[in-house]
Amino acid sequence: MRRTHRPENIVTRATDLIGHTPLFELCTTETGSRLLLKLEQFNPTGSAKVRMAERMITNAELGGQLRPGGHIVEPTSGNTGLGLALVAIERGYRFTAVVDHHASVDKLRAMTALGAELLYVGGDAAGIPRTMERRRVAGEIARREGAFWPDQHNNPGNRDSYRQLAHELLGDIFGDVDYLVSPVGTGGSLCGTARELRRLGSSVRAIGVEPDGSVIFGGPGGAYLQTGSGSPEGFPVGSNVDRSVIDEGVRVGDAAAFAAARAVTRRTGLLIGGSTGAAVHVALHRLASLPAGSTVVTLVCDAGEKYLDTVFNDDWLREKGLLDPAAEAAVVALLDRYRGVPRSDREPRSRTEFLV
């Protein structure tokens, strides 16, 4: 018998697995509006930020800023560092992550496991992000050692890397993405995705979510414990936060954000991070008031497995005054309220023609 050969679906590098992450329907209202989660934790390193880490390094290589055997340095709260550590492994670079104790312990451990050199700043104060000090130290290393500093807050490769994510969204659903709700840290994922969606013909409304205490949208500064999201007081917000792309900025407190993350995990079995919990909190509370048939997408920027010592640790939450069973129950009640007919069981909406 003649055997028919087909291409094997096998990759040889972890970065070949970046992208094409799944969409999960969290809930649907009686009016047909639905909340979809873009599960970016299915990327290598468990985060959306591996997309931009790979793009920033590729651009640096093409531009001659990074040569074989070179040194990369970046201030990071974890997920960008994990992405850079992965790329450094594959391409033979040395990577130094400038970190503080505000970062998730599990992210720090993971960077170490990937061979990154961790340089701590700011002492042991776990509740205060030392963003400015991290940037100062990274700049010193770049000048002194000739290391390449990608500077994720201002590197255009950050936002450009999310163009593919926009194509993935429009390729996986019928019709348009009506609302894109996402945590805002560097701004690359929300702004890059929303900009490309609009270029493709989408009329998406972009809603950025930051922690109470963050200053991206101009509110008063203060302490917060949502890592990888927001900017502390005194930090110059980078160019990747493009306010012309963001239609609305919303603040969510730590307790509400963590309660939403925990409730979603208990209901679905999908572990999501605390900053994603903030975005889900906003989306759930608005879903019923949106026009019938709206599609809302929340970017799940990373996996909840990185927050087992914090967001999913009752003792830690209790110590911080953030354990709120009533808030968790309220999220569960909203999910119960939105027990509409799953869209997969209905006729799909006619698909809008988008540019490709």
C-alpha positions as CSV (number, residue, x, y, z in Angstrom):
1,M,0.0,0.0,0.0
2,R,1.3,3.4,-0.9
3,R,1.6,5.6,2.1
4,T,0.5,9.3,1.8
5,H,2.8,11.6,3.6
6,R,1.6,14.8,5.3
7,P,3.7,17.6,7.0
8,E,4.4,16.9,10.6
9,N,3.1,19.5,13.1
10,I,6.3,19.7,15.1
11,V,8.3,22.7,16.1
12,T,12.0,22.9,17.1
13,R,12.0,26.2,19.1
14,A,9.8,27.3,22.0
15,T,9.3,30.7,20.3
16,D,7.6,28.8,17.4
17,L,4.7,28.2,19.8
18,I,4.0,32.0,20.3
19,G,0.5,33.1,19.3
20,H,-2.7,31.5,18.1
21,T,-3.9,31.3,21.6
22,P,-7.5,30.1,22.2
23,L,-10.6,32.1,23.0
24,F,-12.8,31.0,25.9
25,E,-16.4,32.1,26.3
26,L,-16.8,33.0,29.9
27,C,-20.4,34.0,29.8
28,T,-23.3,35.1,27.6
29,T,-26.2,37.3,28.5
30,E,-29.9,36.8,27.5
31,T,-29.4,39.6,24.9
32,G,-26.6,37.7,23.2
33,S,-23.7,39.8,24.5
34,R,-20.8,37.7,25.4
35,L,-17.5,37.9,27.3
36,L,-14.6,36.1,25.7
37,L,-11.2,35.5,27.3
38,K,-8.1,35.6,25.0
39,L,-6.0,33.0,26.9
40,E,-2.5,34.4,26.4
41,Q,-1.2,32.1,29.2
42,F,-1.0,29.4,26.5
43,N,2.0,31.2,25.0
44,P,5.5,29.9,26.0
45,T,6.4,31.4,29.5
46,G,2.7,31.7,30.2
47,S,2.3,35.3,29.1
48,A,1.4,37.6,26.3
49,K,4.6,39.4,26.8
50,V,6.7,36.8,25.1
51,R,5.2,38.2,21.9
52,M,6.9,41.5,22.4
53,A,10.1,40.1,23.9
54,E,10.7,38.1,20.7
55,R,9.9,41.1,18.5
56,M,12.1,43.6,20.4
57,I,15.1,41.3,20.2
58,T,14.5,40.5,16.5
59,N,14.3,44.2,15.7
60,A,17.5,44.9,17.7
61,E,19.3,42.2,15.7
62,L,18.1,43.6,12.4
63,G,19.1,47.1,13.5
64,G,22.6,46.1,14.6
65,Q,21.9,47.0,18.3
66,L,22.5,43.4,19.4
67,R,25.2,41.1,18.1
68,P,26.0,37.4,18.7
69,G,26.9,36.7,22.3
70,G,25.5,40.0,23.4
71,H,24.1,41.1,26.7
72,I,20.5,42.1,27.3
73,V,19.3,44.1,30.4
74,E,15.7,45.0,31.2
75,P,13.9,46.3,34.3
76,T,10.9,44.0,34.7
77,S,8.2,42.8,37.1
78,G,8.5,39.3,35.6
79,N,6.6,38.5,32.4
80,T,8.7,40.6,30.0
81,G,11.8,39.1,31.8
82,L,10.5,35.6,31.2
83,G,10.1,36.3,27.5
84,L,13.5,37.8,27.2
85,A,15.1,35.0,29.1
86,L,13.5,32.5,26.7
87,V,14.8,34.4,23.6
88,A,18.2,34.7,25.2
89,I,18.4,30.9,25.6
90,E,17.5,30.3,22.0
91,R,19.8,32.9,20.6
92,G,22.8,32.7,22.9
93,Y,22.6,36.0,24.8
94,R,23.2,36.8,28.4
95,F,20.2,38.4,30.2
96,T,20.1,40.5,33.3
97,A,16.7,41.2,34.8
98,V,16.6,44.2,37.1
99,V,13.8,43.4,39.6
100,D,12.3,44.4,43.0
101,H,10.3,42.5,45.6
102,H,7.0,43.9,44.4
103,A,7.2,41.2,41.7
104,S,5.6,37.8,42.0
105,V,7.9,35.4,43.7
106,D,6.9,32.7,41.3
107,K,7.9,34.9,38.3
108,L,11.3,35.6,39.9
109,R,11.9,31.9,40.4
110,A,10.9,31.1,36.9
111,M,13.3,33.7,35.5
112,T,16.1,32.1,37.5
113,A,15.1,28.7,36.2
114,L,15.5,30.0,32.7
115,G,19.0,31.2,33.4
116,A,18.4,34.9,33.9
117,E,20.6,36.9,36.2
118,L,18.4,38.7,38.8
119,L,19.6,42.0,40.1
120,Y,17.4,43.3,43.0
121,V,16.9,46.9,43.9
122,G,14.9,48.7,46.5
123,G,15.5,46.5,49.5
124,D,12.8,44.1,50.9
125,A,9.7,46.4,50.7
126,A,7.4,44.0,48.9
127,G,4.4,46.4,48.6
128,I,6.2,49.2,46.7
129,P,7.2,48.9,43.0
130,R,10.7,50.4,42.5
131,T,10.1,51.2,38.9
132,M,12.3,54.3,38.7
133,E,15.2,52.7,40.5
134,R,15.0,49.6,38.3
135,R,15.2,51.9,35.2
136,R,18.1,53.8,36.6
137,V,20.1,50.6,37.3
138,A,19.3,49.1,33.9
139,G,20.5,52.3,32.2
140,E,23.7,52.2,34.2
141,I,24.4,48.6,33.1
142,A,23.6,49.4,29.5
143,R,26.1,52.4,29.5
144,R,28.8,50.7,31.5
145,E,28.8,47.3,29.8
146,G,27.4,48.1,26.4
147,A,24.3,45.9,27.1
148,F,21.2,46.3,25.0
149,W,18.3,47.7,26.9
150,P,15.0,47.1,25.0
151,D,13.0,49.5,27.2
152,Q,9.7,47.9,26.8
153,H,7.8,51.0,27.8
154,N,9.0,53.0,24.8
155,N,10.1,50.3,22.3
156,P,7.8,50.3,19.2
157,G,8.4,46.6,18.8
158,N,6.3,46.1,21.9
159,R,3.0,47.4,20.5
160,D,3.8,46.2,16.9
161,S,4.1,42.6,18.2
162,Y,0.4,42.5,19.0
163,R,-0.7,43.1,15.4
164,Q,-0.9,39.3,15.0
165,L,-3.1,39.1,18.1
166,A,-5.6,41.3,16.3
167,H,-5.6,39.1,13.3
168,E,-6.1,36.0,15.5
169,L,-9.2,37.6,17.1
170,L,-10.9,38.5,13.9
171,G,-10.0,35.1,12.5
172,D,-11.6,33.2,15.4
173,I,-14.9,35.0,15.7
174,F,-17.9,36.0,13.5
175,G,-18.3,39.7,13.2
176,D,-16.4,42.4,15.1
177,V,-14.7,42.8,18.5
178,D,-17.0,45.5,19.9
179,Y,-15.1,46.0,23.2
180,L,-11.5,45.2,24.1
181,V,-10.9,45.3,27.8
182,S,-7.3,44.9,29.0
183,P,-5.0,45.7,31.9
184,V,-2.6,48.5,31.1
185,G,1.1,48.3,32.1
186,T,3.4,49.2,29.2
187,G,0.4,49.7,27.1
188,G,1.7,47.6,24.2
189,S,-0.9,44.8,24.3
190,L,-4.0,47.0,24.5
191,C,-2.9,49.8,22.2
192,G,-1.1,47.5,19.7
193,T,-4.1,45.2,19.4
194,A,-6.7,47.9,19.2
195,R,-4.8,49.9,16.6
196,E,-4.4,46.9,14.3
197,L,-8.1,45.9,14.8
198,R,-9.1,49.4,13.6
199,R,-6.7,49.2,10.7
200,L,-8.5,46.0,9.7
201,G,-11.9,47.7,9.8
202,S,-13.0,47.1,13.3
203,S,-15.0,49.7,15.3
204,V,-13.6,48.3,18.6
205,R,-13.9,50.4,21.8
206,A,-10.7,50.0,23.8
207,I,-11.0,50.1,27.6
208,G,-7.8,50.2,29.7
209,V,-7.8,49.0,33.3
210,E,-5.2,50.0,35.9
211,P,-4.9,49.4,39.7
212,D,-6.1,52.0,42.2
213,G,-2.9,53.9,43.0
214,S,-1.6,53.8,39.4
215,V,-1.2,57.1,37.6
216,I,-1.5,56.1,33.9
217,F,-4.9,57.8,33.5
218,G,-4.1,60.7,35.9
219,G,-5.5,59.7,39.2
220,P,-3.7,60.1,42.6
221,G,-0.8,57.7,43.2
222,G,-0.7,55.1,45.9
223,A,0.4,51.6,46.8
224,Y,-1.1,48.6,44.8
225,L,-0.3,44.9,44.6
226,Q,-1.4,44.0,41.1
227,T,1.9,43.2,39.4
228,G,2.7,43.8,35.8
229,S,-0.1,46.5,35.5
230,G,-0.2,50.2,36.1
231,S,2.5,52.8,36.8
232,P,3.5,54.2,40.2
233,E,3.5,57.8,41.1
234,G,6.5,59.7,39.6
235,F,7.0,57.2,36.8
236,P,7.0,58.8,33.3
237,V,4.4,56.8,31.4
238,G,6.0,55.4,28.2
239,S,5.1,56.1,24.6
240,N,3.5,52.6,24.2
241,V,0.6,53.9,26.2
242,D,-1.1,55.7,23.3
243,R,-4.1,57.6,24.7
244,S,-5.4,58.3,21.2
245,V,-6.1,54.6,21.0
246,I,-7.6,54.1,24.4
247,D,-11.3,55.2,24.6
248,E,-11.6,55.0,28.4
249,G,-9.4,54.3,31.4
250,V,-10.8,52.6,34.5
251,R,-9.3,52.0,38.0
252,V,-10.0,48.8,40.0
253,G,-8.8,48.1,43.6
254,D,-6.7,45.1,44.5
255,A,-9.4,43.4,46.5
256,A,-12.0,43.5,43.6
257,A,-9.4,42.5,41.1
258,F,-8.2,39.5,43.1
259,A,-11.8,38.5,44.0
260,A,-12.7,38.4,40.3
261,A,-9.6,36.3,39.4
262,R,-10.4,33.8,42.2
263,A,-14.0,33.5,41.3
264,V,-13.3,32.9,37.6
265,T,-10.8,30.2,38.5
266,R,-13.2,28.5,40.9
267,R,-15.9,28.5,38.3
268,T,-13.9,27.6,35.2
269,G,-10.7,25.9,36.4
270,L,-8.6,28.4,34.5
271,L,-6.1,30.1,36.7
272,I,-5.8,33.8,35.7
273,G,-3.7,36.6,37.1
274,G,-4.8,39.4,39.4
275,S,-4.5,42.2,36.8
276,T,-6.6,40.2,34.5
277,G,-9.1,39.9,37.3
278,A,-9.4,43.7,37.3
279,A,-10.3,43.7,33.6
280,V,-12.8,40.8,34.0
281,H,-14.3,42.8,36.9
282,V,-14.9,45.7,34.6
283,A,-16.2,43.6,31.8
284,L,-18.6,41.6,33.9
285,H,-20.2,44.7,35.5
286,R,-20.8,46.3,32.1
287,L,-21.9,43.3,30.1
288,A,-25.6,43.6,30.7
289,S,-25.8,47.3,29.8
290,L,-24.1,46.8,26.4
291,P,-26.0,46.7,23.1
292,A,-27.5,43.3,22.3
293,G,-25.2,40.9,20.6
294,S,-22.0,42.7,21.7
295,T,-18.7,40.8,21.7
296,V,-16.3,41.8,24.6
297,V,-12.8,40.4,24.6
298,T,-10.6,40.5,27.7
299,L,-6.9,39.8,27.3
300,V,-5.7,37.3,29.8
301,C,-2.2,38.5,30.0
302,D,-0.7,35.7,32.1
303,A,-1.4,32.6,34.1
304,G,-2.6,32.5,37.7
305,E,0.0,29.8,38.5
306,K,2.4,32.7,39.0
307,Y,0.3,34.0,41.9
308,L,-0.3,31.0,44.0
309,D,1.6,32.6,46.9
310,T,-0.4,35.8,46.6
311,V,-3.8,36.1,44.8
312,F,-4.7,32.4,45.5
313,N,-3.3,32.4,49.1
314,D,-5.9,33.1,51.7
315,D,-3.4,33.8,54.4
316,W,-1.5,36.3,52.3
317,L,-4.7,38.1,51.3
318,R,-5.9,38.1,54.9
319,E,-2.6,39.6,56.0
320,K,-2.9,42.4,53.4
321,G,-6.6,43.0,54.2
322,L,-7.6,41.9,50.7
323,L,-9.5,38.7,51.4
324,D,-13.1,39.5,50.4
325,P,-15.4,36.5,50.2
326,A,-18.4,38.8,49.6
327,A,-16.7,40.3,46.5
328,E,-16.0,36.8,45.2
329,A,-19.6,35.7,45.8
330,A,-20.8,38.8,43.9
331,V,-18.7,37.8,40.8
332,V,-20.1,34.3,41.0
333,A,-23.6,35.8,41.2
334,L,-22.9,37.8,38.0
335,L,-21.7,34.7,36.2
336,D,-24.9,32.9,37.3
337,R,-26.9,35.8,36.1
338,Y,-25.3,35.6,32.6
339,R,-26.4,32.0,32.0
340,G,-27.5,32.8,28.5
341,V,-27.6,30.3,25.6
342,P,-24.0,29.7,24.5
343,R,-23.3,31.3,21.1
344,S,-22.0,28.0,19.8
345,D,-25.6,26.6,20.0
346,R,-27.1,29.5,18.1
347,E,-26.8,30.6,14.5
348,P,-23.6,32.8,14.1
349,R,-23.9,36.4,13.3
350,S,-23.0,37.3,9.7
351,R,-19.3,37.9,9.5
352,T,-18.2,41.4,8.7
353,E,-15.6,41.5,5.9
354,F,-12.2,42.7,7.2
355,L,-9.0,43.5,5.5
356,V,-6.4,40.7,5.6
